[in-house]
Amino acid sequence: MLKKVTATLLASTILTGAAWAETTVNAVMHSGLRVLDPIITTAHISRDHAYMIYDVLIAQDSEFQPQPQMAEWTVSDDSLTYTFTLRDGLKFHDGAPVTATDVVASLNRWAQKDAGGQVIMDRTASLEATDDKTITWTLNEPFAPMLDVLSKQSALPPFIMPARVAETPADESITDYTGSGPFIFVEEEFQPGISVTYAKNPDYVPRDEPADWMAGGKVVNVDKVRWVNMPDIQTAVNALSSGEIDYIEQMQVDLVPLLEGDPNVTVEVREPTGMQTMARLNFLHPPFDNEKIRLAALKAISQEPVLAAMIGNPEFYTICGAVLGCGTPLGSETGAETLTQGGGIDEAKALLEEAGYDGTPVVLMAPTDLVALVTQPVVISQALRDAGFTVDMQPMDWQTLVTRRASQGAPADGGWNLFITNWMVPEISNPISNPMLNGRGNDAWFGWPTDETIETLKEDYIAATDADAQKAVGEEIQKHAIDNVLLVPLGQYSLPQARRNTITEMINSPVPVFWNLQKAE
């Protein structure tokens, strides 16, 4: 009996030692993960998941310049034909080689959903795999932002999937999560909205160049990464202090002092470009199918109380009425004076009376589990009530909101009228790829405006021959977007992150990534 117990203890010790030797990074991200298809949603957590397990054809570096990732490229003298050649060593997680056929299928599916992809497809004569490693994309007219759109880091990046997966209709979720990226999704450990585990892909061949934002070599130095959802940020802070977790993606500013004296923890702003928070209205249903009522909502809102409640410390936020972001080449704030200066409540009341508003409730979806989205609905709902709106604020977790916002049904039948979301400034700074400026009705982003004028203005922007001409069109886009309330910009902010000092070499990029970093035990 003693021998049996001793053997059992020895086996347990060996197993414990093996587990101890395995390096795992435990992270609390800004949201739990439920939606695993990065093409049917622009939710940042789904994008972050996709960067773990998929790769992209080309990627932007920290200078916003397109760089080779899965492929090198050439452009014909007439700027109509783009030829991409896949690099050696690309394999999917099931061992199959990545082929040009997989790339073409993935790009076709992506282009149905992405605003920039739709514009490219309007100009596409053909997109085909000319051999196993070559993709030939031929346009019927030049499109100068082609490589910028294909290499963009967010909303929506064109992630490459096996053709069998990419053949899933673009309005249906994929069920096969085979990628070719630096990590493998551990499906059997996935608990939707609770935790998700990624294992190092032993077959991934990084590029030779140093990692630079989404570009360069994706070298994985840990065995596993585990995302753990902790909706209570105080719980996450305590877990970081105790060493239970290694990293918190988004910190509440008022909790930062709890960690500032901890010698084992570093608190820092790692997102270099900032975020814009904004309200999106549903154009399909009353009351916001009425332009004057949409404008009344915009006039009722002031950015200062929204940002003060959200962030608290003015060091971390900026009043900004620019649809395309402040600090960007097209950062005009024309027409946003009531947002940035306050005082539009009387205008809002007058517009509601003029429009004959009948008290139709505004169903405002309010996430309860995101640091960066908890307070805005509360402040905005009160501002709308002060102007005379009836508001039905419905609390839910973010992933429920992400699922529900795809519904075009009436608000009373599970639809919605209004929600708040956040975008990285690089995601919104280009009018061609800014999802909020898509006026293609049912093919537009959630809210589904049908707006021929904004589509014409985007064509004017593409045709602009220099920076001054682009800026002039950008000014028209700003004015039109505000007047028609394609969105309500609520200002810009940056939230600090926190990590234990055992985590080093994190890439300072707008997207949180887990290659390149090291963890000391």
LOGU-22559 format. One record per residue: x, y, z of N, C-alpha, C in turn. Coordinates in pm, whole numbers, plus 32768, in hexadecimal, padded with zeros to 4 digits. Example, Ala and Ser with C-alpha at 12.3 -4.5 7.8 and 13.67 -1.06 7.14 Angstrom:
// LOGU-22559
85277DC7830C84CE7E3E830C85287EB6830C/85057F1F82C485577F9682CA850A80038313/
//
This chain:
// LOGU-22559
80547F8780008000800080008057807D8000/80C3807C8052811C80ED8058815C81077FD1/8184809B7F8C81C280AA7F08816180EB7EA6/80E080C37EAD807C80F97E528069818F7E6A/805F81B67EEB804E82447F0C80C782937EE0/813F825B7EF981BA829F7ED281C082B27E3C/8199824D7DF2819A82577D60813882C07D2F/80C682C57D73806183297D4C809483B67D66/80D383C87DDC810A844B7DFC817884737D9B/81CC84107D748238842C7D1581FF84577C8F/8197840F7C60815884327BE1811D84BE7BE8/80DC84DD7C5C80A285617C6D810D85CD7C6B/817F85B17CA981ED86127CAB8222862B7C1F/823185BF7BD2826285CD7B49820286217AF6/817F86047B05811C864F7AB9811B86E17AE2/812686F97B65812887847B9481A287CD7B5F/821387877B5F828D87C47B2A827F87E57A98/823F878C7A49822B87A579B981D2881D79A5/8166882379F6810B889579E8815189177A0F/81A6890E7A7781EE89857AA5824D89B97A3B/8286895A79EF82E68981798882A389C57912/822189AE790481D789EA789581BC8A7D78B3/81DF8AD5785781CE8B65786B81488B917835/80F48BC5788D806E8BF37867805D8C847890/802D8CD6783580098D6078537F738D65786C/7F4C8D9478E27EBF8DA479047E998E3678F9/7E388E5478A67E168EDF78887D808EF8789C/7D608F6E78CE7CD58F9C78D47CC490027864/7C788FDC78007C5F9034778F7BE7908E77AB/7BCA90E8774E7B60914A77677AD5910C7766/7AC9909177337A46905077277A5B8FBA7721/79F48F71774B79F48EE2773279DE8EC9769E/7A0D8E57766E7A028E3375E079908DD175CC/79348DF4757178CA8D97754A78C48D8774B2/78D58DF4746878CB8DEE73D679558DCF739E/79638D5C735E79E58D2B732F7A008D48729D/79A08D81725879AF8D9F71CA79D28E3371BA/7A4D8E5571937A768EE2718D7A448F2D7113/79F88EEA70BD79C38F2C704579348F5D705B/78E98F1B70B3785D8F4370C5784D8FAD7131/78BA8FD2717578B1903871DD792F908C71DD/7920910A720679959160721779BD916972AA/79849116730179A69117738F7A3D9102739E/7A7C915673EC7B0E915073FA7B3D90CC7436/7AEF909274907B1B901474CD7B1E8FA47465/7AC28FA874057AC48F4473997B398F5D733B/7B5B8FDB73227BD28FFC72D57C508FCD731B/7C588FE573A07CCD8FBB73EC7CDE8F2473E7/7C6E8EDD73F47C6F8E4A73E77CA48E21735F/7C778E6772F77C9F8E42726F7D358E53725A/7D6F8EBE72937DFF8ED172847E4F8E6172C7/7E148E21732A7E598DB2736B7E658D3A730C/7DF88D1B72C47DF68C9A727D7DFD8CA671E4/7DE78D1E71AD7DEF8D31711C7E658D8A70F9/7E858D8E70797EE98DEA70477EA98E3E6FD9/7EF08EA46FAD7EBD8EFE6F467F218F066ED3/7EEF8F2C6E607F428F316DE87FAF8F9A6DF5/7F8890136E187FE690816E307FBA90C96EAE/801591136EEE7FF691506F6F803791D96F79/7FFD922F6FCD803492B56FE1809892B67054/8104930170418164931570AC8140939470FA/819693BD71568178942F71AC817C94B47163/81A994B470E681A4952C7092812B95297035/80CE94CB704D805694B86FFC807994926F6B/80ED94536F58811794286ED380FB93936EBF/80C0936D6E4E80A992DF6E33812E92946E26/8133921E6E6481A991C96E5E817F913A6E3D/81D790ED6DFB81B690616DE2819F90156E64/813F8FBB6E65812B8F626ED781258ED26EA5/80B58EA86E6D80B08E256E2E80E48E2A6D9F/80E88EA06D6581088EAA6CD781588F286CB7/81AA8F1E6C5081E78F926C1081898FBE6BA0/819E90376B68814690626AFD818F90BB6A99/815490C16A23817F911F69BC810291616983/811591D9694C80A79224691080CE92476881/807392336825808F9250679980A092E56781/80DF930A671480FA939666F5807A93EA66EB/800D93AC66BF7F8F93F666B37F3D93F56734/7F7693BB679E7F3693B668247EB2936B6824/7EA2930F67C77E2692C167C07E36923267F0/7EAE91FC67EB7EC0916F680F7F2091636885/7EEF912268EE7F3C910769677F569071696D/7FD4904C69717FF98FBE697580388F9F69FC/7FFC8F446A46802C8F1C6ACA80658E8F6AC1/80DB8E7C6AF9811C8DF96AF881308DC96B87/80F48D586BAB80FD8D236C32818B8CF86C52/81B58D126CCC823B8CE86CF6823C8C546D1A/82B18C1C6D2382C08B8E6D43829F8B766DD7/82778AFC6DF382658ACF6E7E81DD8AE96EBA/817D8B1B6E6C80F98B396EA280A58AB96EA9/80798A986F2480268A216F387FB38A436F97/7F408A076F7A7ED08A126FD67EE989B6704E/7E9C89CA70B77EAF897E71317E9388E9711E/7E4A88C570B67E318837709B7E9E87F97044/7F07884670257F7788136FD77F6F882D6F43/7EFB885A6F117EEC88746E817F3688F56E5D/7F7288F96DE67FB589746DBB7F4F89E36D9E/7F768A5F6DB77F248AD16D8F7F388AE76CFA/7ECB8AEE6CAE7ED48B006C1D7E908B826BF4/7EAA8BA76B797E6C8C1F6B417DD38C116B3E/7DA28B996B2D7D118B836B2D7CD48BA86BB4/7D1A8B856C217CEB8BAC6CA67CE68C446CB4/7D4D8C856C7F7D548D186C897CE28D596C3C/7CC88D2C6BC37C5E8D686B717BD68D566BB4/7BBC8CDE6BE87B3B8CC76C2C7B2D8D216CA7/7B9A8D326CF27B978D856D6A7B808E186D47/7BC48E486CDF7BB48ED36CB67B278EEF6C82/7AEF8E916C3B7A678EA36C077A028EAC6C79/7A118E586CDE79B48E5D6D5079C58EDE6D9E/7A428F046DB77A5F8F806E007A248FF96DBA/7A3290016D377A0890776CEB7971908A6CEC/792590236D0C789490346D15786C90846D91/78C090816DF8789E90C06E7778E791426E92/7961914E6E6079B491C16E80799792376E25/798F92B06E5F796F93276E1079D7933E6DA3/7A5893346DC57AC093456D617AC192D66CFB/7AA7925C6D287A9F91EB6CCC7A3091FA6C66/79C092316C91795192486C35797A92AB6BC7/79C493136BEF79F193776B8D7A5393386B2A/7AAC92E36B5D7B0A929F6B027ABF92476AA0/7A5D91FD6AD17A1491A36A7979C491EE6A0F/799B926A6A2C795A92BC69C779B792D4694F/7A3A92CA69677A9E92E869007AE8926A68D2/7ABB91F668FA7B02917A68DC7AD2913D6859/7B32912268017B1490D867867B20904267A0/7B85901967ED7B958F8B680E7BEF8F7B6887/7BD78F1268D27C2A8EEA69447C368E53693B/7CB08E24691F7CBD8D9569067D438D5F6936/7D438CDC694F7DBE8C93696D7DF88C6268E9/7E698C9868C27EA48C7168417EFE8BF8684D/7F2D8BDA68C77F6B8B5968E77F628B4B697E/7FA08AE469B87F8F8AC96A477FC28B3A6AA0/80218B896A6D805E8BF06AC280468C7E6A91/7FFA8C8E6A257FEC8D1269E87F5A8D3E69E2/7F408DB66A137EBB8DF36A0D7EC68E6D69B3/7E718E74694D7E718EE668F27DEE8F316900/7DFA8FAE69297D84900469417D8A907468D9/7D299074687E7D2690D568117CB091356824/7CCD91B668217C68921D682E7C42925367A5/7BCB928E679C7BA492CD671E7BBE9364671F/7BEC939867917C1B9422679A7C79942A6812/7CDB948368107D39948B68807CF394AE6903/7D279477696F7CF2949269F57D6A94A66A51/7D8E95256A667E0995446AAE7E11950A6B3B/7DA195026B887DAB94CD6C117DAC94346C19/7DBC93EF6BA87DB0935D6BA47E0193186C12/7E8193336C187ED692EE6C787EBA931B6D07/7E9393996D187E6F93C96D9E7DF6937F6DD4/7D9293686D7E7D1A93226DA97D3A92906DC7/7D87924F6D727DA791C16D867DFE91AA6E00/7E4C920E6E277EA991FC6E977E7492336F1A/7DFD926C6F1C7DCE92AE6F957DC5924B7008/7DDC927F707F7DEA922870F27D68920B713B/7CFC924C71127C7F923A715C7C09925C7104/7B97922D712D7B13924E70F47B0D9253705B/7B0D91EA70187B2A916070397BAC91396FF2/7C0D910170357C8190CF6FEC7C5A90536F99/7C9690436F237C758FCD6ED17CC58F536EFD/7C978F126F667CDA8E9A6F987CCA8E276F36/7D338DD76F297D328D696EC87D0D8CE76F0C/7CA98CA46ED47C738C256F077C7C8BBC6E9A/7C6E8B3C6EBC7C638AD66E537BEA8AF26DFB/7BF58ACF6D7C7B868AEA6D1F7B058AAB6D4E/7B0E8A346D887A9389EF6DB47A4A8A416E1F/7A968A8E6E707A5C8AE26ED77A2B8B656E9A/7A7C8B9F6E447A5B8C206E0679E38C166DA9/79BE8B9E6D8179478B8D6D2D78C68B9A6D7D/78D08BA66E02785A8BC06E55781E8C466E2C/779A8C4D6E16775E8CCF6DF377868D3B6E57/779A8DB46E2677CE8E206E7A776D8E4B6EE8/76EF8E246EDE768F8E466F4776778DD16FA6/76CA8D686F9C76C38CF66FF777498CE6703F/77468CBC70BC77C18CAA710878088C2970DF/788C8C3170DA78DB8BBA70BF78D68B5E7139/78EF8ADD712378F18A7B719179748A2E7194/79CB8A4B71377A4F8A0C712F7AB68A7B7145/7B098A6D71AB7B638AD971D37BF58AB971B4/7C098A7871437C8F8A5871167CCF8AD370D8/7D418AFD710D7D8B8B6D70D57E168B4270B1/7E6B8BA670967EF98B88707B7F528BE270CF/7F168C2471347F5E8C8871817FB98C4F71EB/7FF58CA6723D805A8C7D729C80258C2E7314/7FA38C35732D7F658BE873997EF78B8E7361/7ED88B2673AC7E6B8AC9738A7DFD8ADA73F3/7D848AE873C67D0F8AF2741D7CF58A6A745C/7CF58A6274E27CDC89E475297C4689D97541/7C0289A074E07B6F89A474E07B32895C7557/7B7088ED75837B36889F75F07B3D88E87676/7B8F895176807B99899F76FC7B498A2176F5/7B088A3A76867AC18AB876747A408AB976C3/7A2F8B20771879B38B38775F79808BC27735/791D8BC876DD78F38C4876A578D68CB1770F/79178D2576FF79038D93775C794C8D8377DF/79918D1377F479D38CF978747A6A8CEE7862/7A968C92780E7B268C8377F87B408C447770/7BB78C60773C7BE18C2876BB7C778C1176C3/7CA48BA1768B7D318B7B76927D6B8B6D7607/7DE68B9C75F87E308B90757A7EB68B4D7596/7EDA8AEE75417F5A8AA9754E7FB88AD574DE/80378ADA74FC809B8AFD749780928A9E7420/80948AD573A880948A85732E81248A5D730E/814789DD732081D289B5730C81FE89B9727B/819D89BD721F81BE89BC719081C18A477152/81A68AAE71A281A48B35716A82318B64714B/82438B9970D482C58BCE70AA82BB8C6670A6/82F98CAC710882F18D3F710983428D7B7097/83208DF5707583738E40701883F78E64705D/845B8E88700E84DF8EA7704484E78F337082/84908F8F7053849890197082846A90247115/849C9087715E846C909D71E883D790BE71E8/839490967253830590B6726182F2914D726B/828E917F72228272920F722081DC921F7209/8193923C727581019239727380D291B3723B/808191B271D4804F9133719F80AF90F3713B/8117913B71178176910B70B281EF90C870F5/8242908970A282BD904E70D382AB8FC2710B/83148F91714C83148F08717D82C08EF471FA/82648E9671F4820D8E767266824B8E0072B0/82AB8E1E730682F48DB7735082AF8DA073D5/82838D2573ED823D8D03746982A18CC774CC/82A88D047542830A8CDB75A782CA8C997621/82488C82761C82028C40768C81B88BC77655/81928B6D76AF814D8AF3768380B78B097670/807D8B5976C87FED8B7076C17FCC8BFF76E8/7F5C8C2E76B57F208CAA76E37E908C8B7709/7E688CB9777E7DDF8C9F77AD7D9E8D2577CD/7D2B8D3E778D7CDD8DB577AB7C718D8F780F/7C6C8DD6787E7C0A8DBD78E77BB18E3778F5/7B308E2478EE7AD48E9578F97AB98EB5798B/7AD38F3179B37AB58F617A3A7A6B8FE57A2D/79E68FE17A237999905D7A0F79AE90C47A7E/79CB90967AF779E590F27B667A7991187B63/7A9891947B3D7B2391BE7B2C7B7091BB7BB0/7B2991D17C217B6D91C97CA37BA1913B7CBB/7B5290D77C947B7F904D7CA07BFA90347C4A/7BFA906E7BD27C6D905E7B7A7CEA90A07BB4/7CD991157BF07D4A915B7C2E7D8591077C9F/7D2F90CE7CF27D5E90797D5F7DA88FFF7D2A/7D728FC67CBD7DB28F4F7C827E3A8F717C45/7E478FE97C0E7EC890137BD87F2D90267C49/7F0390637CB57F5C907A7D267F8D8FF77D63/7F368F937D677F5A8F137DA37FA98EB87D46/7FB08EDD7CC67FF78E8A7C657FA18E207C23/7F1F8E227C407EC48DC27C017EB78DDC7B6B/7EBA8E5B7B457EBB8E7E7AB87F358ED67A9C/7F558EE57A1C7FCE8F2C79F37FB48FB379B2/7F398FC979807F23903E792B7E919064792E/7E7590E779387DEE911E792B7DF0917F78B6/7D9A916778527D9D91BA77DA7D69924777F2/7CFF925478447CC392D8785B7CAB92ED78F0/7CE6935879247CD7937C79B17C7993F479C0/7C2593F17A287BDF946C7A4D7C4594CD7A85/7C3E95497A567CA095AD7A807C9E95C07B18/7C2795BD7B557C2195D67BE57C5995647C39/7C7694F27BF97CB294817C427D49947B7C31/7D7F94CF7BDB7E0F94CE7BC37E6094E17C43/7E37953C7C9E7E86954E7D197E9794CF7D6B/7E3C946E7D5D7E4993F27DA87EC493A17D7F/7EF493B97D047F65936D7CD27FE793BD7CCA/7FDD94407CD8805394947CC380C394787D26/80A1944A7D9C8108942D7DFF8138939D7E00/8104934C7DA5812992BE7DA081A892AE7D4E/821892837D8A829692787D40829692097CD8/823291B17CDE822C91407C8181D6915C7C07/819D91D57C00813B91F57B98816192767B52/814B927C7ACE815D92F67A8180D7931E7A45/80B1939D7A58803893D57A1C8064943879B2/802B942C7939805A947F78CA7FED948C7861/7FF494F578137F9E9503779D7FEB94CA7727/7FBD945A76F48004941676897FC3942E7601/7F45945C76017EFF947275837F2D94FB754E/7F7E94FF74E37FC2957B74BE7F6D95E27476/7EFA95BC74427EAC961873EE7E2A9647742F/7E009609749A7D85963174DC7D0995F1749E/7C9A960374E27C1995CA74B87BB3963A74AC/7B4F962374587ADB967C74557A63962E7488/7A17966974E37999962F750D7929967674C2/78BE962D74A078579668744977D2961F745A/77689663743776E39628743776BB960773A7/7679959573967645956C731475AE955C731E/7567959972C074D5959572BD74A79536724F/743294FC726573F7949F7205739A94EC71A6/73BD94EE71267372953970C172F394F17093/72E1947370B972739424708071ED943970C4/71F0945E71457174945E7193716094E471D9/70E0950771F770C6957E72477108957072D0/713495E0730B7122966872D871939698727D/7202964B727372779681722E7277966A7197/7207963B716071F8963E70CF71D796CB709F/71C0972570FD71A297B270E17222980470F6/724D984A708C72CA9895709272C9990170FF/725999467110725499B07175725E99777202/722599007216722C98C3729B72BA989072B7/72FC9860724F7389983A726073DB98B57288/73C399247244740E999E726173EE99D272ED/737199C07318734C99E873A0739D99997407/73B1991873EC740298C67448749198FA744F/74CA991B73DC7553994F73DA755B99D27427/74FA9A2A741174FC9AAD745374EC9AA074EA/74AA9A36751874919A2575A7750E99FD75F5/757199CB75AD75E5998E75EE765B99EF75F2/76A099F17662771B9A3D7671778B99DD7698/780199ED765E786D998F767478A799967701/78B39A0C773978F89A1B77B978C199C07827/783D99C27841780B996878A9781C98D47888/781798B27807782C982777DF78BA97FB7801/791D984C77DA79A9982877F179CE98317885/7996989378CB79B498A179597983982779A7/790C97F5798478D9977F79C87926970179A0/794E96FD79237992968778ED7A2196797921/7A6D96E8791D7AFB96E5793C7B1C972979C0/7ADD979D79D87AF797E67A537B6B98467A48/7BDE98147A2A7C5798677A257C6998A27999/7C659929798A7C73996779057CF8994878C0/7D5A9918790A7DD998F478CB7DC898817868/7D5D983578787D4A97BE78277CDC97CF77BD/7CA1984777AF7C3B985877477C4798E07704/7C0A98E9768C7C0E9963763B7B84997D7602/7B4F99F676167AD49A1E75D17AF49A24753C/7AA599E074EA7AC399D9745B7A4499B8740D/7A1E9A1273B179A699FC736179C299CC72D4/7A3D99A072BB7A63997672347A3698E67219/79E498D571B479B79850718B7A2E97F87165/7A94983571277B0997EA70FB7B7E97F5715D/7B61982471D67BC4982472407C1898A27247/7C2E98D372BF7C87994672D37D18991672CD/7D6F9970729C7DFB994C728D7E1898FC7210/7DB798F271B77DC898AC71377DC6991270C6/7DF298EF704E7DF3994F6FDF7D6A99876FBC/7CFF993D6FDB7C7899686FB67C24998C7031/7C6699B3709D7C2299C6711C7BD49A47712B/7B749A6170D47B1E9AD770E07AB49AC1714C/7A8E9B2E71937A249B2671F779A99B7971CF/799E9B99714F792F9BEA711D78A99BAB7143/784F9BFF717577C69BD3719377B39B907219/78219B79726178179B2E72DE781A9B897359/77FC9C087348780C9C6973B477B89C48742E/773E9C18741C76ED9BFA749277269B8374DF/77689B27749677A79AB674D978209AE2752A/786F9B3A74F178ED9B5E753078E19BD47591/78779C24758078679C9A75D577EC9C92762E/77959C2F7617771B9C23766576B49C8A763B/76409C87767A75DD9CF07663757C9CD775F2/756C9C5A75C475119C3F755674899C0C757F/746B9C0E760073F09BD0762F73739C1875FB/73779C9C75F073039CE775BD72EC9CC77529/735A9CBD74DD734E9C95745173129C0A7445/733A9BAF749D73059B27749A72709B2674B3/72439B73751671B49B79753471659BB174BE/719C9C19747E71589C56740C714E9BF47398/71B89BA9737F71B69B47731271519AD8732E/71499AAB73AA70E69A4373CB70599A7673B4/703F9AF173DA6FB99B2973C46F9B9B387330/6FFF9B6872E66FED9B7A72556FD59AF5720F/70199A8A723F700C9A0671FF6F8E99BD722B/6F4999F272906ED199B072C16EEE992F730D/6F59992F73586F7E98B873A56F0C988F7401/6EE6981073FB6E7097DF74416E8F978E74BE/6F0B979674EC6F2F974C75656F5C96BE754E/6F6F969774CF6FA1961074B2702095F67502/702495897551709A957175A5711895597554/7185958F758772099572754F724294FC759E/724F9489755C728B9415759D732394237594/735F9441760673EF9459760F743093DF7651/74839398760574C79323763B75409350768D/75489320770975AE93517767760092DD779D/767E92CE777076D2926277A376F892797835/76FD920D788077179218791077A291E67936/77EE91B078D77868916878FB78E5919D78B8/78DF9214787B7954924E783A797992D2787D/79F592DB78AB7A25935578EA7A0B93CE7892/7A2493BE780F7A20943077B37994944C777C/792D940577AB78A7941C77747838941C77DD/785A9415785A77F3940A78C277AB948E78DA/77F394FE78DB77B7957C7908777195CB789B/77A195C1781D7768961577B476D1960677A5/7699958B77A576089580779575BA95C87803/75EF95C6787D75A9960778EC75A1969E78D6/761296DA78B17617976B789A75C197927822/75CA974477B875829766773D74EC9753774E/74C596EB7795743596D777AA73F8974C77F6/744197827858740E97F678A1740898717849/746E988577F5746D98F8779973F798F0773A/73DA987977087369986876AD72E4988276F5/72DA98527770725F986B77BE724D990077D7/72BC994577F572B499D5780D72819A207793/729B99EA771C726D9A2A76A071DE9A06767E/71A699A076C1711C997B76A6710A98F0766D/717798A4765E716C981A762D713A97BD769D/70F59756767470D996E476CC7147967D76B3/718A9654771D71FD95FA770E71E7957A775C/71FB950B771871F7948677567286944F7754/72D1946677C1735B943777C8735B93A677F8/738E934D77A4738A92BE77C27417928977DC/74359261785874BB922E787974D191A17843/754D9187781A7573910277E6760B90FD77E1/7642908477D976D3907D77C976F7909F7739/777690C1772377A390F276A1778F908C7633/77AB900F764D779E8FAB75E4770D8F9375BE/76B08FA4761C76228FA075F876019016759E/7638908C75C076229102756C765B90EC74E0/76D290B574D87712909D745676BB90437400/767B8FE1743D76228F8873F375A08FCF73CE/75679018742C74E49058741774EC90CA73B2/755D911173AC756491837351755C915A72BF/756F90D872A2756390A7721974D1909371F0/7474909D724F73E7908B723173AB910871F2/736890F57182732191647141728E9169716A/7269911771CB71DF911571F971B991937244/713791A6725671059219729F71379214732F/714E9288736D717E928A73F77127923A7457/70A6923B7441704B91F074997057915A7487/70979130741A70A490A173FB713690737400/718390AF7459720E90847468727190D77419/7243914373D9729E919D739372CF920A73F0/72ED927E73B9732992E9740A731F936D73C0/733993DA7407733F946073CA73C894A273D6/74139480743F748D94CB745D74EC947574AF/756D947B749075D2944474E97651949674DC/76A99484753B772A94CB753E77979467751D/77FA949474D2786B943E74B378E9949374AF/795C945274A879DD949574A57A2F94627430/7A7994BB73F17AD0949673827B5D94CE7399/7BC19486736C7C4794BF73667C47952F72FF/7C8E959B731A7C91960A72BC7CC095DF7230/7D25958772227D4A955C719A7CD99516714F/7C7A94D971987C0B949571567BAB94F77112/7BA5957071467B4195D071177B7C964370C7/7C02964C70BF7C4296C370857C3A96C86FEC/7C2096566FAD7C1496516F1B7B82963F6EF6/7B45969D6EAC7AB696926E8D7A9196186E3B/7AF295DF6DF27AD3956A6DA07AB994F06DF5/7B0594E06E617AF894686EB37AB094816F37/7A8994FD6F537A3F951A6FCD79B494D86FC5/79989475701A7918942C7010789F94857024/78AC94F07073783A95457090781095997017/786895A36FB5784C95F46F3E7823959F6EC7/77F0952A6EE277BD94D26E79772794ED6E69/76FE951E6DF3767295406DDC762994DD6D84/7651945D6D88761B93F96D2C75A493AA6D64/755693E76DBA74DC93A76DEA74F893246E30/74BC92B86E0174CB92366E41755A92026E3E/75AD92366DE67639920F6DE1769292696E35/765792CB6E7876A393266ECD76B892E86F56/770393316FAA771A93047032769993117081/769292D070F5761A92CF714975E3935D7159/7563936C713F752193EE713674EB940570AA/753293CE7045750493BD6FBD74CE943A6F78/751894A96F7974E9951F6F2F74F295096E98/748E95396E51749595406DBF74B295D26D9C/752C95EA6D6C755B96746D5F75B1967F6CE1/757396A46C7375BD96AF6BF5762297216BF9/7604978A6C46765F97FC6C4B76E597D56C87/76E597896CF3776597656D3177B4970A6CD4/777096B66C8877B796606C2977F596B46BB8/77AE971B6B8C77E597746B25785D97C16B5B/785497EF6BD778C398386C13793F97DE6C21/792B97606C3F799D97036C4679DD96F16BBD/798A96F06B5579C096E96ACD7A1297676AAE/79E097D86ADC7A2A98576AC97AB198526B12/7AB198156B867B2E980A6BD27B9297B16B88/7B6397446B507BBB96EB6B047BF597346A8B/7BA397886A4D7BCE97CE69D47C26984769F2/7C2D98726A707C7D98E86A947D1098CF6A73/7D4E99346A387DD699216A027E4599486A62/7E25998E6ACE7E8E99B36B2E7E5199C36BB9/7EA799DC6C1C7E7A99E46CA77E179A566CBC/7E2A9AC76C797DCE9B376C897D439B146C56/7D3F9AD06BE47CBD9AA76BAD7C7A9A406C08/7CC899E36C407C9099816C9D7C5999C76D19/7CA09A2A6D4B7C749A716DC27BF09ABB6DA8/7BE49AF36D307B679B396D0D7AF29AD86D0B/7B079A626CD37A9C99FD6CD37A8199CE6D61/7AEC99BE6DB07ADB99956E3B7A8399F66E89/7A909A776E6B7A3B9ADC6EAB79A89AC76E87/798D9AA66E0879049A8B6DDD78CE9A0B6E1F/792399A76E2D78FB992A6E6E78D799456F01/792999946F45790E99B86FD0788599FC6FDC/786D9A5F6F8777EF9AAA6F8F77779A4F6F74/778399FC6F0D771399A56EEA76F9993E6F58/776499046F8E7754989D6FF4771198D57071/77349951709776F59990710B766499B670ED/764D99F5707B75C59A227058756399AD704E/7593993B701F753D98C6700E754D9860707E/75A2988070DC75B89830715675D8979E7133/763B978E70DC766B970770C276AB96CC713F/76D797227198770696FE721D7703977A7273/7711976672F5772197D6735177AA97C67394/780F981073667893980573A6788D983B7435/78C697ED749278BC9810751F79429834755E/79AC9839750B7A2F9861753E7A9597F17538/7B11981375567B8097B4754F7BBC979D75D9/7BF7972675E97C2E9702766C7C999696765B/7CE5968476C47D42961376CD7D3695D77758/7D27955477607D21951077E17DA794CD77FD/7DD794D778797E54949378997E4393FC78A0/7EB293B6788B7EB89326789C7F1093087914/7F0C928E79457F61926779B57F9891DB799C/801591C879C08054914479B080B4912C7A23/80C490AF7A43812D908B7AA281B4909C7A5C/821A90BC7AAA829D90D87A7082E3905B7A3A/82A78FE67A5282DB8F6B7A1582BC8F67797F/825E8FBC7952823C8FC578C4828E90377886/82DE901678248332907A77E28327906C774A/835C90CF7704836490CF767182DA90CD762F/82759107767181F39112763081FB917775BF/81B99159755081B891B374DE8159922774FD/818A92A174E9813A9318750480E69338748A/807592F3747D8021930274067F91931E742E/7F40935273D17EB3936A73F07E6592EA740E/7E93927973D97E5291F873EF7EA691AA7453/7E6B917874C07EB99129751F7EDE90A174E4/7F5F908574D87F8C9008749E7FEA8FC17500/7FF98F3F74F080428EEE755180B98EA67514/80DB8EC67497815D8E9A746681C78EFE7493/82418ED8748C82B58F2C74AF82CC8F387546/825F8F3C759682718F51762682B88EDB7667/82F28EF576DB83368E8F772A82F88E8E77B5/82F98E1977F482CD8E0F787F83398DC978D0/836B8E0F793483CF8DD5798E83868D907A01/83B68D1D7A2683778CD27A9583C08CEE7B17/
//
